[in-house]
Amino acid sequence: MKQKLLRFLLVDDESAVRSICKSYLEDFEQAVVVGEASTVDQASELIRACNPDVVLLDIQLGKQNGFDLLLKFPDRNFKVVFITAYERFALRAIKAGAMEYLLKPIAEEEFYEMIEKVFATEGHTFSGQAELMADHYNHRKMDRIALNAHDGYHIIWLKDILYCSASGNYTTFYLIDGTQVVISKILKEYENLLPADNFVRVHNSSIVNMDYVKKFTKDHELILIDDTAIGVSVRKKDDVLNWIKSRNTDF
């Protein structure tokens, strides 16, 4: 079956970056660049005029950012790949929204891998993701996370997470209402993303929301408010004790 032709819009305030992306896309027979923009306003006009399938989107666009652009299209039907320098808050916002991204300077091999993934996958972003990422990036706070599960995206409040458990290349999120959400990503991805002031890696296979711990036993188990018992490894015991001491909490 012949691959569908995908229409790309390049949005970056650096012309050199747009030129590199355009050059790389020329190697894909089923990719066509329908426009280029350097500002949010230009990009907004081109999206309405050109109806792209994919937007390669820089984070910082003058005084505005790529999240501001996405908020203008709550019912969008295009895919997004972010392009960003290694900037901590930008990356955390993108990962919190479960979005794809490329780091500057853009490596040719990584670009090709990402575009192949774009061709191979269905789906698009939705307003919940954009709002989550914009809030995180603009206000430097993180209170929600997007989880890309087999049945779609779940926007989860961090305060609703009891703990996360690893099983091979999968991570299961256990929520306070009893819901379980399984994600095809390793636990390490979330250890680096979830805020360390609440979430502690207590074992190779577990991250716990310490706000819901009611007891740390002599057998090195954390007892959660729903009576779930989670073992703490010898190597992680000091991390747990340090968290408890930092809160001046008696268990």
N, C-alpha and C positions, 0 to 999 in steps of 0.2 A: 504494500500500500504506500502510495506516495505521501511524503510528509507534508503537513499543512504549511503554507506560507505564513510566516509570522512577521508582523509589522512592528518595528522597534522605534521608540522615541528616546533620544539621548538628552538627558538633562544634567548639565554640569556647568559651573561657572568658569571652568578652565577649558579653553578651546583645545589645548593639547590632549586632555583626557578624552574629549569627545572624538578627536581625530584618531586616537589609538583604538577606541571602541569601534569606530566605524571601519577602520582597517581590519580589525580582527573579524568583524561580522561579514566582511567580504568573502571569507573562507567558507561561509555557510550558504549553500545554494538557496535554501528555503528561508533566508532572512533578508529583509529589506528595511532600510532606514527611511522612515517617512518624515522625520523632522529632527531639529536640534534646538535646544533652548538653554539659556543661561540664568533665567530667573523663574520664580514661581508663576508670575503673571504670564510670561511667554509660554511656559509649559502648559498652563491651564488652557490657554487659547488653542494650542496645538493638539491637546488631548481631545478637545471638543471638535476640532476641525478634521483631524486625521484618524481618530478612533484607533489608536495603537493597541496591539495585543500585549506588548511588553514595554515597560518603561524602565530604563537604566537610570537610576536616580541618585544624584549626589545628596549628601545630608545637608551641608551648609551651602546656601544659595544667597549670598549677600547678607541682608539683615533677616532673611527668612530661612526656612529649612524645608527639607523634603517632606517632613511630617505635615507641615502646613499645607503643602500641595495635596496630599492624600485626603486631608480633612475636607477639601473642596469637592471630593467625589465619593460621597457615602455609599453610592450604589454602583461603584466602578466595576468594570468587567475586564480589566487588564491586570496582568501580572506585574510584579515589581521586584527588581533586584537593586538593592542599595549599593552605592559606591561611596566609600568613606576612608578617610585616613584613620590611623589607629588612635582613636579618641575614646577614652574610657566610657563616658556617658552615652555616646552615640552607639557604641557596640553593645552596651548593656541594654539600651532601649530596643535595638534591633533584635537581639536575642530574646528579650522579654516578649517581643511580639511574634516570635517564631518565624522570622523572615530570613530570606536569603540575602547574602551580601558579598561584595568583593572589596578587598583592601587595596588602597593606593600605596605604592605604585602598582598598577595592575599587571600581574604576571600572565603571560600569554597562555600557559598551560591551565592556570586556574580559571581564566576567562572561558576557555574552550569547554572545560568541565562544567562550568556553571551554565553555559548556553545549552549544552547537551541535556542538562537536567531540566532546563526550561522547556525544551522541546518534548521531553519525556513525561512531564507532569501536567496534570489538569489543575484547575482551580485558580483562585485569585484572592487578593486581600479583601477584607471587609472592614466596615467602619469601626468595629470594636477594637481591631488591631491598631488602626491608625490613632484612635483616641488614646489607647494605652501607651503607645510609643511616644506620642507627642507630649503627653502628661509627664512621662518619665524623663524625657529629654529636656523639655522646657522648664520643668520645676525641680529637676534633679531628685525626684522621689520615685519609689517603686512600691506600689501597693497591689498590683495585679500582674499576672503572667499569662501568656497565651500558650496553650499546649496543643500541638498538632497531632491529634489522635486519628485512628483509622476511620472514625465516623465524623470527622470534621474538627474545627478549632473549638477548644474550650477556653473561655476567658475566666480565670480563677483568681479570686481574692487571696492574697498570701495568708491572711488571717484565718482562712478556711482550710488550710493545709495542716494536717496532723503530722504526717511524716511521708518520706519517699523511700521506696525500697527498690534495690537493683536485682535484676535477674538476667545475666548475660548482657546483651546489647539493649535491653529494655529497662525502663524505669516506670514504676507504678506510683502514682500519687494517691494517698489515702486522705480523704476529706472528712471534716467533722460531721457531715450529714450521712456518712457511710458510703458515699460515692467513691469509686475507684476509677482512675483514668490512666490508661497504659500508653506510654510513649516509646517509640522506637529510637531512643537516644540513651547513651550511657549516663550513669549517675554523675560522673565528673562534670558533665555539661551544666548541671544544675547546682553543683557545689560552687562553681565559679559565678553563678548568676544570682542565686538566692542570697538575701542580705545576711551577713554573718552575725549581726546582732541578735537575730532570732533563730537562725537555722544553723545547726552544728552537725558536721559529719561525725557520727559516733562509731561507725563501723564501715568496713569496705562496702557493705551492702545497704547502709541506712543513713539518711539525713533526717534529723528530728527538729520539729518546731518546738523549741524549748519553752515557749509560752504555755504549752499544754502538758508539761511534765509535772507530775505531782509527787514523785518519789524517785530517789536514786538509791537502789538497794546495795547491801554489802556484797551481793552476788554480781555486782556490776551490771544491773539492769535498770533501765529507765521505765517507770510505770506512767503511762499517759492517762489523761482524764477519762478515757473510755476503757481503762484497765489493760490496754495492749502493753505487753512487755517487750522491750527492745534491748538486745544485748549491746554492751559497750565493750569494744576491744581494749586490750591492755594498752595498746599504743595511743588510743584516743581518750583514755580515762582522764588524763590531765587536762585535755581541752574541755571536757564536761565539767570538771571541778573548777576550772578557771572561770567558766561561764557562770556557774553557781555563785562563786565568790564575788564576781563582778556585780552581781545583782543583790548581793548581801541577803541571799534567800536561804531560809531554813527548810530543808526537805525532811 
